């Protein structure tokens, strides 16, 4: 196979498409880019290029816009600044939130960057309205319990449990396979938790953790899979599957969101927006992530560990220097939050009883006593060494003092 010259020619819009990996991100960026380019009239293109775009299709508009930038980037900057002012007016009138303005500019930056067009964004970014404090909140445990009670389908229950105990983003559902799940078990084979790989194969890949409650629901879901397809799922097959197909077809982001909208509406958390309202009190998917973040803070989980578990890049540290991620050493920190993240009251009581049982276990007590005895011996040995050292110092000082007195007497006598 040989490459043709035409194969090496790409349009400005295709470069933009190729630069975005995630499907959901592309969907949002594509929509916002179209919104922006549709606002630029043909007369403006004619003014800067002496010709109009071939059509009002997105690909042709993207090509014409980048052509303006390649001829004179100042003209492009002027267009973007005018667009920013328009967005700010919408923020002032309450039609947009400040955070949305920043998101509207991201696809424009992506289009420019993917076509090697350099432009200083300093003045544009400085002119953006400051984002206020987020007004949306996390789900409460009581609300999650209500969701579980109205969810008649096991798929919905698995979504709620995994979402709330893993704290991952909604786009993650487009990646999960059964190979991404690892279970941690106690000596009696009960679950003490698990690990879930997020964005498998992507540059943003990381591991989060899930509760014993989530592990139990996954096992139930695995059995339901077997009853439906007469076999257990293969490692490379999707974690969640659609009920509309006779073969294992992934239930991805859009399907998960649709199901969650129905569940949330059924418990009264999605009322009709009032006049002037831009969004609901709780975001359908992000409410789970906020719940996860809140519970880990209440459990006093180490801040850097919490941020890693949420897939956040914490400065330049990216503190895998503290841990080997594949060894799941952060799980001990996550365990602090398991009682907080567990939705079922019965399951939470069971976990507390197990904890008390372990604390009163004779073997556990004997082991603790051995540790205490070992520490006491070490302390006694240390104290003896200190006393011996002090005695040696005293003898040395007395010897020096005695020698000094002898010298003084000899000198006086002479």
TORROVO-521618 format. One record per residue (C-alpha): x, y, z; residue in one letter. Coordinates in steps of 0.2 Angstrom, whole numbers, plus 5000, padded with zeros to 4 digits. Layout:
TORROVO-521618
XYZA...
This chain:
TORROVO-521618
500050005000X500650174995X500150345002X499450464989X499750644989X497850674993X498050565008X499250685016X498050845013X496950875028X495651015031X495651135046X494151045052X494850875051X496350925061X495150985074X494250825074X495850715075X496550815090X495050765101X495150585108X493550575119X491850565110X490950665123X492250805123X492150805104X490250815105X490250965116X491751055107X490951025090X489251095096X490151255103X491251275088X489751275077X488851405088X490351515087X490651505068X488851525064X488951695072X490251765059X489351835044X489851805026X490251995025X491651975038X492451835028X492351945012X493052095021X494651995027X494751865013X493951944999X492851794996X491551705006X491551525013X491151395000X489651355011X488951375028X489451195033X490551185048X492051115039X492051255026X491751385040X493251315050X494351325035X493851505031X494151555049X495851475050X496251565033X495851725041X497051685056X498451625044X498351795034X498251905050X498051835067X497552005074X495952005064X495551825071X495951895089X494752045086X493351915081X493651815097X493651965108X491952025101X491251845104X491951855122X491052025125X489451945118X489651805130X489951925145X488352015141X487451845142X488251815159X487751995165X485951955160X485951785169X485851685153X487551605155X488651555170X490451615170X491151435169X490151415153X491051555145X492751475147X492051315140X491451405124X493151465120X494051295122X493551225105X494151385097X495851365105X495851175100X495451225082X496851355082X498151245090X497751095079X498151195064X499751265071X499051445073X499951535087X498951675096X499151755113X497651725123X498251835138X497051975135X495551865130X495751755146X496051915157X494351985151X493351825155X492151845170X492751765186X491951605189X490951605205X490751475218X489851315211X488051315216X487651135212X487851015226X488150825229X486850695232X486550645250X486550465256X484650475259X484450525240X485550385235X484550265245X482950325237X483750295220X484150125225X482450085231X481550145215X482850065203X481949905198X483349855186X485049785193X485949885179X485350045187X485849985204X487649945198X487750125190X487250205206X488450105217X489950115206X489650295202X489550345220X490950235227X492250265213X492050445210X492450435192X491850545177X490350495167X491450475151X492250325160X490750215155X491350215137X492950125143X492549995157X492749815153X492749665165X494649665164X494649835173X493949755189X495049685203X494249615219X495149625236X494549485248X494649445266X495249275273X493349215273X493249265254X492149405258X492549575249X493449705258X493449815242X494049825225X494949925212X494249995195X495350045181X494750215173X495050265155X495950095151X497250125137X497050315137X498450435142X497350485157X497250305163X497150285182X496450175196X495050215208X494350105222X492550035225X491749975241X491249795246X489449845243X489949885225X490849725223X489349625229X488249705216X489549675202X489449485206X487549495205X487649575189X488949445183X487649305187X486249405178X487449415163X487649225164X485749195165X485549305149X486949245138X487249065146X489049115150X490049225161X490749385152X492449385144X493849505151X493749615136X491849635135X490949795141X490649805160X488849865157X487749815142X486249875134X484549775137X484049815119X485149695111X485349505110X487249515110X488349605123X488349785117X489049925128X487950035138X488950195137X488950375142X487250425134X486350265140X486950285158X486450475158X484750435151X484450295164X485050415178X483850555172X482350435174X482950375191X483250555198X481650625191X480650475199X481250535216X480850715213X482550785211X482350855193X480850975194X480451095180X481651245180X480951405186X481051575176X482851635176X483551465182X485051395171X485251235179X484651115192X485251105210X486150935207X487050885191X486450715185X488250635184X489350765193X488250745209X488950565211X490750635210X490350775222X489650645234X491250545233X492350695236X491350745251X491350575259X493250565257X493450735265X492350685280X493350525282X494950625282X495750535268X497450605264X497150755251X498450695238X497750515239X495950585237X496450685222X497350545214X495850435217X494850565207X496050565193X496650745196X498350795192X499050875208X500350995201X501950915195X502150795210X500950665203X501350575219X501650405213X503350425221X502450385237X501550235230X501750105216X499950115209X499949935203X500149885221X498549975226X499450045242X498250185243X496850065247X497250085265X496750265264X495150225254X494650105268X494450255279X492950315268X492150145265X490850165279X490450345273X490250285255X489250135258X487450175254X486450035262X486150055281X486149865284X487849855275X488649995285X488049915301X488749745295X490449835292X490449915309X490149745317X491549665307X492649805313X492249775331X492349595329X494149615322X494649735336X494049605349X494749455340X495949355352X497249335339X497149525335X497349565353X498849445355X499649515340X499449695347X500049635364X501649565355X501949735347X501749825363X502949705372X504149725358X504049915359X504249905378X505849805376X506549925363X506150065374X507049985389X508549945379X508650125373X508450185390X509950075396X510950135382X510650315386X511050285405X512650195400X513150335388X512750465402X513850365415X515250365402X515050555400X515050585418X516650475421X517450565406X517050735414X517650685431X519250625424X519550795415X519150895430X520250785441X521750805428X521450995428X521551005447X523150905447X523951015434X523351175444X524151105460X525751065451X525851235444X525551315460X526851205469X528151245457X
